[in-house]
Amino acid sequence: MYPFKFNPILKSTIWGGEKIIPFKHLNIEQPQVGESWEISNVPGDESVVANGTEAGKNLSQLVKEYKGSLVGESNYQRFGDNFPLLIKFIDACDDLSIQVHPDDELAKKRHNSMGKTEMWYVIDNAGGKAHLRSG
């Protein structure tokens, strides 16, 4: 297995900025890109391999094919074919939309999915106004 590179999934948002495209050295035009999903197994927004012999396959296909060799045996035992992470860059020029993230128990009961825990790593805060709350 070789290192996979994935095509980013760019999301324009009402609070999005203009920094993600130049930061990632992308040769495209898209306004107000608030998010660049780097690794995603969200249905309808699965990351697609950009390089090598697996180019064109999505993350769901890779996990089903490589199983624990790709994600680690203990992770595969725990999550099966569901890749449990969504990794993204965010560029916010305004307040983010309000979001509510249930824990695993409530998400399973209401949406038959896993809950959501977040971790943030701030690369730049040019505006001097960062108010991060993470659970």
SEFIDO-62787 format. One record per atom (N, C-alpha, C): residue in one letter; x, z negated, y negated. Coordinates in pm, whole numbers, plus 50000, padded with zeros to 5 digits. Last residue first. Layout:
BEGIN
aXZY...
***
This chain:
BEGIN
g483974778347956g483564768748059g484184771648190s484974778847615s485014784647748s484654773947849r485074788647292r484514778647382r484454785147518l486884794547003l486674797847143l486104785947216h487174805946717h486384794746766h486024798046911a489334816846479a489074817046622a488344804346662k490294830646224k489024823846250k488694824846399g492374847046149g492534832646131g491294824546160g492504874146189g491564869146091g491674854246064a494274878446400a494664882646266a493754876946158n495064868346662n493964862946582n494294865846436d495914879746985d496074880746840d494844875046773i495494870647244i496704878347215i496974878447065v494234843947420v494184850647291v495524857347265y492554842247708y493944842247663y493954850347534w490044824447881w490424832947769w491914831347742m487884823848149m489184819548102m489574829447994e484704813848287e485544822148202e486874815448173t482544817748559t483444808948488t484374817848408k479424823348686k480504829148607k481254818148536g478024825849021g478054821548882g479244827648809m477014853449230m477854841849201m477734838349053s473614861549324s474994864949288s475764852049264n470794861049322n471524864049445n472954868849415h469544851049103h470034864749094h470754869549220r468614824749153r467844833649065r468254848249071k470414813249345k468974811249354k468184821849275k472934820749250k472514824749384k470994824149397a472914808149000a473044822749007a472594827949144l472784781149075l471674787249002l471724802549008e475304778749211e474034774949274e472844781849207d477314787149026d477094794349153d475724791449213d475904784648691d476874781248794d476494788548923p475234810248438p474844799848535p475984796548630h475874815948111h476434818648243h476064807348339v474704832747835v474524820847916v475004824348057q475684844047513q475624846147658q475454832647727i475344860747208i475134848347283i474984851647430s477954882847102s476564880547141s476474867447219l480494871946870l480054877646996l478574874647019d480984879246526d480604869546629d480124876846754d483344906246483d482224898046438d481934888046549c485214920246606c485294920146460c484194911546400a486884916446904a485674912746831a485944912246681d487924929247184d488274930447043d486994928046964i489054920247504i487964919647407i488554921047267f489804931747829f490274929147693f489034928947604k489074917648156k488844926748043k489574922247919i488104914448487i489204912548393i489044922648280l486274897848707l486094908248607l487154905248502l486444889449057l486924888548919l486484900448835p485824891649331p485204881149251p485624880349104f484584917649521f485754913749442f485274903949335n483014915349816n482734913449674n483994908849602d483414915650086d483664928150015d483394927149865g484284881250096g483954893550168g484294905850086f484924856749987f484094865749908f483684878649979r486374841850187r485434835250096r484444844950031q487964860150319q487074851550398q485994845350309y489384870050100y488464878950172y487484870850258n490864847550031n489874852949937n488884862050007s492444845450261s491514834550227s490464839150126e493874870250256e492964866950366e491974856050329g494034891249973g494454879050039g493414874950142v493254915949883v492874904149803v493374890949860l494424934650064l494344937249921l494154924449841s494244924050314s495534929550273s495574932150123g491554917950348g492484907350311g493864912150273k490544951150287k490114937350313k491154927150264y490794978750274y492004970650290y491734955850316e488084988850263e489114995050346e490274985650376k486694972450088k486134974950221k487184980650316v488354974549864v488194961549929v487644963450070l488075002249803l489384996649837l489254983449912q485345004249740q485885011649854q487215005949899s485284988349508s484474984749626s485004991549751l486915002949332l487374990049383l486584985549506n486865038349422n486555026749338n486975013849407k489065066749423k488315056449495k488015044849401g490665081449253g489255085249265g488425075349343a493635077949439a493005081649311a491585086449335e495145071849657e493805065949653e493055069349523t497615082949613t496785088949717t495355083549718g498095079149251g498465079549392g497415085449485n495765065149007n497055070349053n497155071049205a493395053248933a493865064448851a495105071148908v490495040249081v491945041849089v492355054549015v487935025048894v488335036648974v489855038148966s485704997248890s486975003348851s487345014448948e482205000248858e483334997248944e484585004448892d479624998448740d480834998148657d482054994248740g477734997548935g477565007448829g478755008348735p478374963548994p477674975649036p477374984948918v481604952748921v480204951648879v479484964548921n484214950548963n483444954349080n481954952649050s487024957748762s485604954348771s485024959248903i489614955448546i489314954148689i487864949548700e489234961548274e490434965848345e490244965748497w487164970348025w487134964048157w488274969848239s487334964047706s487944973347800s488014966147933e485074959647436e485604955347565e486234966947639g484444971347197g484524956847201g485154951647330v484914997947011v485174993647148v485414978547145q483935013646784q483574999646809q483744995346954p483985047846906p483865037646802p483535023746858q486445067047047q485205059947079q485095048646978e488625091147150e487935085947034e486625079747081i491785088947322i490345091747317i489795086447185n494295081747453n494115093747371n492645097747373l495565048547441l494625058147497l494425069747400h497175025447412h497755038847398h496875049447463k496115000547397k496295005847532k496885020047531f495994998147120f496744988247197f497064993547337p494215018947046p495645020147016p496505010247095i491835007447175i492325020847208i493795022547169i491524981447055i491774983047199i492384996747231k490854981046780k492214978046823k492514981146970e488424981846649e489144994446663e490554992546719g485634962546775g486604966546674g487254980046704g482184951446823g483474957046863g484334961646748w479654942946789w480684934446732w482094939646759i478164961046929i477874959646786i478924951246716t480384980047144t479474969047118t479214968146967s481475000947406s481214999447263s480164988547244k483694997447661k482344993847621k482264992547470l485545014847904l485425010747764l483955008547728i487345008848171i485935011548141i485695005948001p490465024048263p489685013848193p488245018448174n491495032048591n491015037248463n490225026248394f494185013848743f492775017048731f492465022948594k496735015548982k496395015448840k494955020248831f498154997749253f497055005849200f496965004349049p501164999049421p500444992749308p499395002249252y500515007049775y501285008249651y500525001249536m500865000050116m500005000050000m500915000049876
***
